[in-house]
Amino acid sequence: MSILLVSIIIMAILLLGAAIYAVIQKDLLYAVIATSIISLILSIMFYLLQAPDVALTEAAIGVALTTIIFVITIRNTERYEDKKHVKVGNKIIKK
Amino acid sequence: MKKVIVLLLLAVVGYYLVDVFSQISFGENRYEGQNVRDFYLDKSKNDLQVSNSVTAIVVNFRGFDTLGEVTVLFLAATALGSILYRRREDAHGGVVLFSASRIVRAGSHLLFAPILLLGAYVFIHGHLSPGGGFQGGTIIATGFLLMLLAYHDYKVSHGVLSWVESLAGLTFVFAGLGGLILGKTFLENFLPVGTINYLFSGGIIPIIYIAVGFKVGAELTGVLYTLLNEKEYKKQ
């Protein structure tokens, strides 16, 4: 197997992991950071798959702009996915 | 009853999807001989003298689509502004942002100009290297985002942004109308194409991409500025 293929497989596994983390995480701020990591890995994969145009767009929009818009939204609304969870110290516990 | 209708609609859509895709055999090489792909690759290299054929397709062969995309972005920015406008007027209290530390502020000041330069480079060289108006515009918007995050009182003039945006949009439309007047169709190339791999080549493609870059950069900067400078809503 070539280095390119191995690196793409490793990145695909990381991407899936970040995606699953974003779905199951109750703290929306962490979930948004996970989606930003997805975009970062995706943009490297686009570059390796010889699509530098798409990689540039993904890096600028996915990593920077979308993340900051989500963070502003979370700041103005609720941080946690439902009202049953509340943060005590470092842990998120059920009410 | 509602669920039955939804299921029926899904069945109809599914039937036609399967019907269409079953006629295309999987993995078959359908690109033999002269077809659209060869036409585009041949034309962008020989007729338009553009080395980045993605740009040639996006701006010249399918320029009308790009005009539509730019319009969609403009409408989205306008809608966001009009939704947040009322709230901005009614709001009391402080802004959402607070000022960053001195190190972050100095670093952002240092990085701001290179980011703008990179964005400008990407959209000016859209017909030579990867990238183009949309990519360059978003890079410029991220530069302004950095400054907005570092300085809580950083001001961007909405008037200047609207002027830049409108002039860029008008440039795009007039470049298209020029093709209609001097040539045959809307967005047809009417300028000399020059030599491949030179900065001044490709006819109207660099002009349109520079306009798109300015337009996208101004729009996204306006969106970010509106969102970040929204006053905190005072709870009754």
Chai-1 contact restraints between the chains, C-beta under 6 A:
chainA,res_idxA,chainB,res_idxB,connection_type,confidence,min_distance_angstrom,max_distance_angstrom,comment,restraint_id
A,P52,B,P130,contact,1.0,0.0,6.0,A-B,restraint_1
A,D53,B,V54,contact,1.0,0.0,6.0,A-B,restraint_2
A,D53,B,P130,contact,1.0,0.0,6.0,A-B,restraint_3
A,L56,B,G131,contact,1.0,0.0,6.0,A-B,restraint_4
A,L56,B,Q135,contact,1.0,0.0,6.0,A-B,restraint_5
A,T57,B,Q135,contact,1.0,0.0,6.0,A-B,restraint_6
A,A60,B,T138,contact,1.0,0.0,6.0,A-B,restraint_7
A,A60,B,I139,contact,1.0,0.0,6.0,A-B,restraint_8
A,A60,B,T142,contact,1.0,0.0,6.0,A-B,restraint_9
A,I61,B,T138,contact,1.0,0.0,6.0,A-B,restraint_10
A,A64,B,T142,contact,1.0,0.0,6.0,A-B,restraint_11
A,I72,B,L227,contact,1.0,0.0,6.0,A-B,restraint_12
